[in-house]
Amino acid sequence: MTGLFITFEGGDGSGKSTQASLLADWLTASGRTVTRSREPGGTELGLELREIVLHRRGHIAPRAEALIYAADRAHNIATKVRPAIERGEIVIQDRYLDSSVAYQGAGRVLDPIEVRDISLWATEGFMPDLTILLDLDETIGRARLDEARTQYDRLEAEENDFHSRVRAGFLALAEAETHRFLVLSATASIESIAEAIRARVTPLL
Ligand code: TMP
């Protein structure tokens, strides 16, 4: 069986983890071996980098932030994702380089092409077979987060304007690569989103 790399993208509070779990369960039940990962933090080194980039107190320069995400990504792809795909497994991952382009590019206003190129260098050009974008109005995402927690990480704590640029950044990426992206409204029911994802994944199996 050939391996597959499926990534989930979207703003904070868009339900990526829920949908990634549902898809993983469905694929496992149908007999496929699934590896779950996430960025930042899919590996042991990644967990340390996640702690720094999301929870370290004090300012982190935008280019330093972009490089920490890229370092996490390089290690995750080299030691976890690529080997799993080579074994014929399906890797389902929360966030990948599109998050860097949207958050560090559109959000932090670094050059999106440079941000993407850093990740392509970090991963030797490794790209997903399918990217599911759960699109959500940033004010709804914020309300969902407010319900779910009392403390925010460095990115979540950014104001609405930042998250509105991130959302527009994701949509622009999806429009530029329609063959790779499936864009779904994150306000639909959990079950109807899961069904649309299964319909898109089935022909890839
Ligand atoms: P998570 O809570 O969904 O795991 O995401 C962690 C945060 O990191 C989220 O606010 C998005 C942000 N992020 C970036 O800014 N750049 C990246 O490349 C990635 C992967 C995440």
Boltz pocket constraint, residues with backbone or C-beta under 6 A from the ligand:
constraints:
  - pocket:
      binder: B
      contacts: [[A, 12], [A, 38], [A, 39], [A, 40], [A, 54], [A, 69], [A, 94], [A, 95], [A, 96], [A, 97], [A, 99], [A, 100], [A, 101], [A, 103], [A, 104], [A, 155], [A, 156]]
      max_distance: 6.0
